[in-house]
Amino acid sequence: MMSRNSLRHRALRFLVAGVPITLCDYGAFKLFVLAGLDPSWARAASFGAAFALAFLLHRRWTFGSTTTWQRDLGAYFAARALFFLLALLLFTALQKGLGLGPDLAFLLQVPVQPIGNFLVGHFLVFRSSSDNSP
């Protein structure tokens, strides 16, 4: 049986929660593009919707944080913003630099955020006094 705080348990929950978060992100992106927003700006705007859902799901369910949401929010936002900016740079380079369509560029940049966000969330942001894992 996996411990609630084990890396494997958290990674599994992170993947499960990532499905609705990614669907939210992509759905918002598509809506913004359909509304006439430039794909790079639509990608930036979809971050907000995905961020809100990710914070709600990951804080308690994935990582089991026992600290206040105010303490977690700033650190989580900083981590997500960093990896989002890296993903946005990749998205823009793929779309404008290589001429890929916005949907393919979105798909190819997707792995950047989850990998970084999971590692930072597990090891730095969502720590509790009962968390003995590294």
NUFI-483485 format. One record per residue: residue in one letter; residue number from 1; x, y negated, z of N, C-alpha, C in turn. Coordinates in Angstrom, 3 decimals, always signed. Layout:
BEGIN
 aa   i      n.X      n.Y      n.Z     ca.X     ca.Y     ca.Z      c.X      c.Y      c.Z
  a NUM        X        Y        Z        X        Y        Z        X        Y        Z
...
end
This chain:
BEGIN
 aa   i      n.X      n.Y      n.Z     ca.X     ca.Y     ca.Z      c.X      c.Y      c.Z
  m   1   +0.837   +1.185   +0.000   +0.000   +0.000   +0.000   +0.879   -1.244   +0.000
  m   2   +0.550   -2.194   -0.865   +1.329   -3.419   -0.966   +0.933   -4.403   +0.128
  s   3   +1.928   -5.043   +0.713   +1.701   -6.114   +1.672   +1.105   -7.313   +0.945
  r   4   +0.205   -8.032   +1.608   -0.434   -9.219   +1.024   +0.601  -10.253   +0.588
  n   5   +1.732  -10.314   +1.278   +2.762  -11.304   +0.960   +3.874  -10.762   +0.076
  s   6   +3.761   -9.521   -0.379   +4.825   -8.965   -1.208   +4.842   -9.647   -2.576
  l   7   +6.006   -9.667   -3.155   +6.178  -10.270   -4.470   +5.274   -9.582   -5.491
  r   8   +5.201   -8.278   -5.440   +4.389   -7.524   -6.401   +2.899   -7.813   -6.252
  h   9   +2.424   -7.874   -5.019   +1.015   -8.163   -4.768   +0.655   -9.560   -5.269
  r  10   +1.507  -10.513   -4.959   +1.252  -11.886   -5.404   +1.341  -11.995   -6.927
  a  11   +2.275  -11.294   -7.541   +2.412  -11.340   -8.998   +1.161  -10.773   -9.676
  l  12   +0.635   -9.690   -9.140   -0.583   -9.106   -9.694   -1.751  -10.076   -9.581
  r  13   -1.916  -10.674   -8.429   -2.989  -11.651   -8.246   -2.785  -12.873   -9.135
  f  14   -1.530  -13.286   -9.301   -1.219  -14.426  -10.164   -1.661  -14.131  -11.597
  l  15   -1.388  -12.922  -12.068   -1.794  -12.540  -13.427   -3.315  -12.512  -13.578
  v  16   -3.996  -11.974  -12.589   -5.470  -11.913  -12.643   -6.054  -13.325  -12.658
  a  17   -5.568  -14.183  -11.768   -6.056  -15.565  -11.714   -5.669  -16.336  -12.970
  g  18   -4.574  -15.947  -13.600   -4.110  -16.646  -14.790   -5.046  -16.542  -15.973
  v  19   -5.867  -15.507  -16.021   -6.787  -15.351  -17.155   -7.800  -16.501  -17.192
  p  20   -8.582  -16.742  -16.134   -9.523  -17.867  -16.224   -8.822  -19.227  -16.301
  i  21   -7.638  -19.348  -15.700   -6.903  -20.611  -15.765   -6.477  -20.891  -17.210
  t  22   -5.949  -19.881  -17.894   -5.523  -20.054  -19.282   -6.718  -20.319  -20.188
  l  23   -7.828  -19.624  -19.942   -9.040  -19.876  -20.734   -9.551  -21.303  -20.525
  c  24   -9.506  -21.779  -19.301   -9.899  -23.154  -18.993   -8.979  -24.138  -19.719
  d  25   -7.688  -23.896  -19.642   -6.699  -24.760  -20.274   -6.909  -24.809  -21.793
  y  26   -7.024  -23.637  -22.400   -7.194  -23.572  -23.852   -8.547  -24.141  -24.276
  g  27   -9.594  -23.843  -23.505  -10.921  -24.376  -23.826  -10.950  -25.898  -23.771
  a  28  -10.345  -26.472  -22.752  -10.278  -27.931  -22.645   -9.440  -28.508  -23.798
  f  29   -8.330  -27.853  -24.102   -7.482  -28.274  -25.224   -8.287  -28.321  -26.517
  k  30   -9.017  -27.252  -26.803   -9.804  -27.191  -28.043  -10.881  -28.270  -28.065
  l  31  -11.543  -28.505  -26.927  -12.569  -29.550  -26.869  -11.978  -30.925  -27.143
  f  32  -10.825  -31.199  -26.568  -10.175  -32.488  -26.800   -9.743  -32.652  -28.257
  v  33   -9.235  -31.579  -28.867   -8.850  -31.634  -30.281  -10.087  -31.850  -31.148
  l  34  -11.164  -31.125  -30.851  -12.405  -31.292  -31.617  -12.984  -32.694  -31.457
  a  35  -12.727  -33.321  -30.326  -13.199  -34.686  -30.083  -12.330  -35.718  -30.793
  g  36  -11.249  -35.252  -31.459  -10.423  -36.145  -32.248   -9.118  -36.568  -31.604
  l  37   -8.797  -36.021  -30.443   -7.543  -36.367  -29.783   -6.377  -35.681  -30.494
  d  38   -5.247  -36.370  -30.617   -4.035  -35.778  -31.152   -3.714  -34.522  -30.329
  p  39   -3.290  -33.422  -30.957   -3.038  -32.191  -30.204   -2.066  -32.342  -29.028
  s  40   -1.044  -33.178  -29.142   -0.127  -33.367  -28.006   -0.841  -34.038  -26.834
  w  41   -1.679  -35.013  -27.130   -2.449  -35.668  -26.061   -3.518  -34.735  -25.517
  a  42   -4.107  -33.923  -26.392   -5.104  -32.943  -25.940   -4.455  -31.927  -25.011
  r  43   -3.218  -31.549  -25.327   -2.487  -30.607  -24.471   -2.222  -31.221  -23.109
  a  44   -1.868  -32.494  -23.089   -1.637  -33.189  -21.821   -2.937  -33.305  -21.022
  a  45   -4.032  -33.609  -21.697   -5.315  -33.766  -21.007   -5.827  -32.440  -20.450
  s  46   -5.592  -31.352  -21.158   -6.084  -30.053  -20.678   -5.353  -29.600  -19.418
  f  47   -4.173  -30.163  -19.173   -3.414  -29.852  -17.963   -4.238  -30.151  -16.706
  g  48   -4.972  -31.246  -16.706   -5.755  -31.630  -15.521   -6.785  -30.592  -15.130
  a  49   -7.533  -30.118  -16.101   -8.560  -29.105  -15.815   -7.913  -27.814  -15.328
  a  50   -6.856  -27.403  -16.000   -6.175  -26.165  -15.618   -5.506  -26.306  -14.250
  f  51   -4.948  -27.476  -13.968   -4.302  -27.694  -12.679   -5.284  -27.539  -11.533
  a  52   -6.449  -28.165  -11.657   -7.445  -28.098  -10.583   -7.858  -26.653  -10.303
  l  53   -8.158  -25.904  -11.348   -8.556  -24.510  -11.170   -7.405  -23.675  -10.612
  a  54   -6.208  -23.898  -11.104   -5.045  -23.133  -10.633   -4.790  -23.377   -9.152
  f  55   -4.872  -24.614   -8.722   -4.644  -24.919   -7.308   -5.675  -24.202   -6.439
  l  56   -6.935  -24.280   -6.838   -7.996  -23.626   -6.059   -7.798  -22.113   -5.980
  l  57   -7.476  -21.485   -7.088   -7.317  -20.028   -7.100   -6.018  -19.564   -6.440
  h  58   -4.919  -20.221   -6.766   -3.626  -19.741   -6.277   -3.376  -20.051   -4.804
  r  59   -3.842  -21.169   -4.329   -3.507  -21.566   -2.958   -3.915  -20.508   -1.943
  r  60   -5.145  -20.095   -1.975   -5.623  -19.119   -0.987   -5.576  -17.679   -1.491
  w  61   -6.108  -17.464   -2.691   -6.278  -16.086   -3.144   -4.949  -15.451   -3.576
  t  62   -4.169  -16.130   -4.382   -2.919  -15.550   -4.865   -1.840  -15.541   -3.800
  f  63   -1.623  -16.699   -3.182   -0.499  -16.840   -2.270   -0.883  -16.831   -0.794
  g  64   -2.183  -16.916   -0.471   -2.625  -16.837   +0.916   -2.063  -17.932   +1.814
  s  65   -1.991  -19.146   +1.303   -1.428  -20.244   +2.078   -2.231  -20.489   +3.352
  t  66   -1.532  -20.709   +4.445   -2.180  -21.009   +5.729   -1.923  -22.450   +6.156
  t  67   -1.253  -23.220   +5.321   -1.017  -24.622   +5.638   -2.168  -25.460   +5.081
  t  68   -2.168  -26.739   +5.392   -3.253  -27.604   +4.922   -3.154  -27.801   +3.418
  w  69   -4.308  -28.034   +2.798   -4.308  -28.239   +1.355   -3.544  -29.516   +1.005
  q  70   -3.543  -30.500   +1.910   -2.816  -31.736   +1.642   -1.312  -31.479   +1.540
  r  71   -0.803  -30.609   +2.388   +0.619  -30.273   +2.360   +0.966  -29.520   +1.087
  d  72   +0.106  -28.615   +0.689   +0.355  -27.804   -0.499   +0.202  -28.584   -1.804
  l  73   -0.732  -29.519   -1.841   -1.088  -30.195   -3.084   +0.088  -30.939   -3.715
  g  74   +0.800  -31.731   -2.940   +1.905  -32.510   -3.499   +3.002  -31.635   -4.077
  a  75   +3.408  -30.631   -3.317   +4.471  -29.736   -3.781   +4.008  -28.928   -4.998
  y  76   +2.755  -28.473   -4.974   +2.238  -27.695   -6.088   +2.133  -28.552   -7.346
  f  77   +1.649  -29.783   -7.176   +1.541  -30.675   -8.326   +2.923  -30.944   -8.929
  a  78   +3.912  -31.211   -8.084   +5.264  -31.488   -8.577   +5.802  -30.297   -9.374
  a  79   +5.618  -29.088   -8.845   +6.102  -27.886   -9.536   +5.367  -27.680  -10.856
  r  80   +4.044  -27.792  -10.827   +3.270  -27.596  -12.061   +3.579  -28.664  -13.087
  a  81   +3.766  -29.901  -12.629   +4.066  -30.985  -13.557   +5.409  -30.750  -14.248
  l  82   +6.392  -30.287  -13.503   +7.705  -30.008  -14.087   +7.604  -28.960  -15.192
  f  83   +6.956  -27.843  -14.901   +6.862  -26.790  -15.899   +5.895  -27.147  -17.022
  f  84   +4.906  -27.987  -16.724   +4.027  -28.472  -17.780   +4.814  -29.345  -18.761
  l  85   +5.657  -30.225  -18.232   +6.448  -31.089  -19.114   +7.367  -30.270  -20.014
  l  86   +7.954  -29.220  -19.459   +8.779  -28.332  -20.293   +7.938  -27.674  -21.382
  a  87   +6.753  -27.207  -21.010   +5.863  -26.575  -21.986   +5.385  -27.587  -23.025
  l  88   +5.111  -28.818  -22.602   +4.657  -29.848  -23.536   +5.768  -30.203  -24.529
  l  89   +6.989  -30.275  -24.046   +8.114  -30.522  -24.957   +8.231  -29.399  -25.988
  l  90   +8.097  -28.164  -25.535   +8.140  -27.032  -26.451   +6.978  -27.081  -27.430
  f  91   +5.772  -27.363  -26.927   +4.576  -27.463  -27.776   +4.794  -28.512  -28.871
  t  92   +5.277  -29.676  -28.478   +5.491  -30.761  -29.437   +6.568  -30.397  -30.452
  a  93   +7.640  -29.778  -29.984   +8.706  -29.360  -30.901   +8.197  -28.311  -31.892
  l  94   +7.397  -27.375  -31.408   +6.861  -26.337  -32.291   +5.897  -26.923  -33.310
  q  95   +5.054  -27.842  -32.845   +4.038  -28.391  -33.727   +4.592  -29.454  -34.664
  k  96   +5.270  -30.424  -34.120   +5.734  -31.539  -34.957   +7.104  -31.276  -35.568
  g  97   +7.958  -30.563  -34.850   +9.296  -30.289  -35.367   +9.319  -29.155  -36.370
  l  98   +8.602  -28.078  -36.059   +8.600  -26.909  -36.949   +7.366  -26.844  -37.846
  g  99   +6.404  -27.713  -37.608   +5.219  -27.754  -38.452   +4.199  -26.655  -38.174
  l 100   +4.273  -26.029  -36.991   +3.293  -24.999  -36.660   +1.948  -25.648  -36.331
  g 101   +0.875  -24.918  -36.553   -0.446  -25.412  -36.201   -0.600  -25.510  -34.689
  p 102   -1.523  -26.340  -34.215   -1.671  -26.529  -32.775   -2.034  -25.249  -32.011
  d 103   -2.826  -24.379  -32.610   -3.201  -23.142  -31.912   -1.996  -22.220  -31.725
  l 104   -1.174  -22.069  -32.758   +0.013  -21.224  -32.652   +1.034  -21.847  -31.697
  a 105   +1.197  -23.154  -31.764   +2.120  -23.836  -30.855   +1.658  -23.660  -29.409
  f 106   +0.342  -23.750  -29.181   -0.201  -23.545  -27.834   +0.121  -22.136  -27.353
  l 107   -0.150  -21.155  -28.199   +0.084  -19.763  -27.838   +1.557  -19.500  -27.507
  l 108   +2.460  -20.050  -28.287   +3.882  -19.797  -28.081   +4.453  -20.492  -26.834
  q 109   +3.841  -21.594  -26.413   +4.355  -22.280  -25.240   +3.731  -21.784  -23.938
  v 110   +2.697  -20.975  -24.021   +1.987  -20.499  -22.831   +2.894  -19.843  -21.784
  p 111   +3.847  -18.979  -22.127   +4.630  -18.305  -21.081   +5.503  -19.218  -20.215
  v 112   +5.844  -20.392  -20.699   +6.748  -21.273  -19.955   +6.188  -21.619  -18.578
  q 113   +4.945  -22.055  -18.534   +4.356  -22.492  -17.273   +4.156  -21.370  -16.261
  p 114   +3.520  -20.276  -16.605   +3.252  -19.263  -15.580   +4.502  -18.705  -14.914
  i 115   +5.538  -18.472  -15.670   +6.752  -17.900  -15.074   +7.334  -18.852  -14.039
  g 116   +7.513  -20.088  -14.438   +8.045  -21.080  -13.502   +7.116  -21.340  -12.343
  n 117   +5.823  -21.461  -12.617   +4.854  -21.749  -11.562   +4.775  -20.622  -10.538
  f 118   +4.845  -19.384  -11.004   +4.794  -18.273  -10.052   +6.016  -18.281   -9.140
  l 119   +7.178  -18.407   -9.727   +8.395  -18.366   -8.920   +8.450  -19.508   -7.904
  v 120   +8.112  -20.697   -8.333   +8.112  -21.840   -7.407   +7.006  -21.680   -6.365
  g 121   +5.831  -21.242   -6.792   +4.732  -21.031   -5.839   +5.079  -19.994   -4.793
  h 122   +5.653  -18.894   -5.223   +5.982  -17.802   -4.295   +7.111  -18.171   -3.342
  f 123   +8.171  -18.748   -3.874   +9.363  -18.967   -3.056   +9.411  -20.326   -2.359
  l 124   +8.698  -21.335   -2.875   +8.845  -22.671   -2.302   +7.557  -23.319   -1.796
  v 125   +6.494  -23.263   -2.563   +5.313  -24.062   -2.235   +4.415  -23.405   -1.202
  f 126   +3.931  -22.218   -1.486   +2.921  -21.596   -0.639   +3.563  -20.654   +0.371
  r 127   +4.220  -21.222   +1.333   +4.871  -20.445   +2.391   +4.030  -20.576   +3.649
  s 128   +3.935  -19.527   +4.408   +3.223  -19.583   +5.674   +4.126  -19.044   +6.773
  s 129   +3.752  -19.303   +8.001   +4.582  -18.854   +9.117   +4.641  -17.336   +9.201
  s 130   +3.642  -16.658   +8.654   +3.635  -15.183   +8.703   +4.284  -14.571   +7.478
  d 131   +4.767  -15.394   +6.559   +5.372  -14.905   +5.328   +6.826  -14.571   +5.565
  n 132   +7.148  -13.295   +5.573   +8.511  -12.853   +5.806   +9.233  -12.482   +4.535
  s 133   +8.534  -12.599   +3.402   +9.199  -12.233   +2.153  +10.115  -13.358   +1.723
  p 134  +11.167  -13.046   +0.944  +12.106  -14.090   +0.522  +11.455  -15.114   -0.383
end
